[in-house]
Amino acid sequence: MAKKILALSLVFIFISVGIFAVLLTVVFPLPSKYRDEINSAARRFDIEPDLIAAIIRAESGFRADAVSPRGAVGLMQLMPATARYIGEKVGFADAHESVHIPSFNITLGTAYLRYLFDKFGDLQTVLIAYNAGEGRVSNWLTMNDFSTTRDGRAVLRTSPYPETNAYVRRVMRGRSWYRWRI
């Protein structure tokens, strides 16, 4: 009788783990379609690929044709002005015209992440800037309600926007999931 219970328990555990794995795959889809582009951009701009995948998931749900109500475009949801600015910084003429092409969108979005890391140096601050805009972040860094000092540099603990704070949490959850999958 004890062997039957043990066997049934093991079967139940294996089935439960399998169902859980399938559900996680639905919630955090594996970006196999864009894996090469993500890894290439990650190497080029020295950004971890799991972070890129998590941002794509949070920004567009891996929909290359995504366009936000504010006009952000593509997988990494770049505003045309941001695409133009970053494109000029990394040597892509007319970047804003090609931002809808998935591989180019990933390259530009990752270049923008590198730019934000170089400017702010802190992951949470970078994610807040990616979502809310670097101008707002520069302003919030001067406010004690949102910022603190770490390693001699002002960083953000939070933002005044609940949507942005939820975005940071989504990216960080996605990053931990993608860390071992990409």
C-alpha positions, -999 to 999 in steps of 0.1 A, spaced: 0 0 0 28 24 9 45 17 -25 13 25 -43 9 58 -25 45 67 -32 41 58 -69 9 79 -72 26 108 -53 55 107 -78 32 106 -107 12 136 -93 44 155 -88 57 149 -123 23 159 -138 22 190 -117 57 200 -127 49 194 -163 17 215 -161 36 243 -143 63 243 -170 38 246 -198 20 274 -180 53 293 -175 61 288 -212 27 304 -221 33 333 -197 70 337 -206 72 326 -242 107 315 -254 118 341 -280 133 314 -303 122 334 -333 144 363 -322 171 344 -302 199 351 -327 190 388 -330 189 391 -292 222 374 -287 239 394 -314 227 427 -300 236 416 -265 272 409 -276 275 440 -296 263 464 -268 273 443 -238 238 438 -224 226 405 -210 203 387 -234 179 378 -207 173 415 -200 166 422 -236 141 393 -239 124 404 -207 121 440 -220 107 427 -253 81 406 -234 71 435 -212 70 460 -241 54 442 -269 48 406 -259 71 396 -288 47 412 -314 69 428 -340 40 448 -353 31 464 -320 25 501 -319 16 519 -287 -11 545 -284 18 571 -280 35 559 -312 62 536 -298 70 509 -325 81 473 -327 94 446 -303 112 470 -280 86 498 -284 109 526 -295 96 561 -300 106 575 -335 125 604 -319 144 579 -297 152 557 -327 165 587 -346 186 599 -317 201 565 -309 205 556 -346 226 587 -351 247 579 -320 255 544 -332 259 553 -369 226 543 -385 213 569 -408 175 571 -411 171 546 -382 136 558 -374 125 546 -409 136 510 -403 126 508 -366 97 485 -375 121 457 -388 125 433 -359 162 427 -361 169 465 -364 144 473 -336 162 449 -313 196 464 -323 184 500 -317 165 491 -285 197 474 -271 218 503 -282 194 525 -262 198 503 -232 236 506 -234 232 544 -237 210 544 -205 234 522 -186 263 545 -196 243 575 -184 226 561 -152 247 530 -143 220 513 -123 195 486 -136 164 499 -118 171 535 -129 177 523 -165 144 504 -165 126 533 -152 142 555 -178 134 530 -206 97 531 -196 92 567 -184 119 586 -203 153 597 -194 143 633 -189 119 624 -162 145 602 -146 171 630 -146 145 651 -128 135 624 -103 171 617 -94 172 652 -78 142 643 -56 148 626 -23 113 610 -24 125 587 -53 163 586 -52 191 575 -30 229 574 -34 247 542 -41 284 540 -47 286 578 -50 259 579 -77 222 590 -75 199 561 -84 162 557 -83 145 535 -57 111 540 -73 92 563 -96 60 584 -90 42 563 -116 26 530 -105 26 518 -141 64 523 -144 70 505 -110 48 476 -122 68 476 -155 101 473 -136 87 444 -116 75 427 -148 109 430 -165 127 417 -134 104 387 -132 109 380 -169 146 384 -166 149 357 -140 128 334 -162 148 341 -194 181 339 -176 183 301 -181 163 300 -213 181 322 -237 
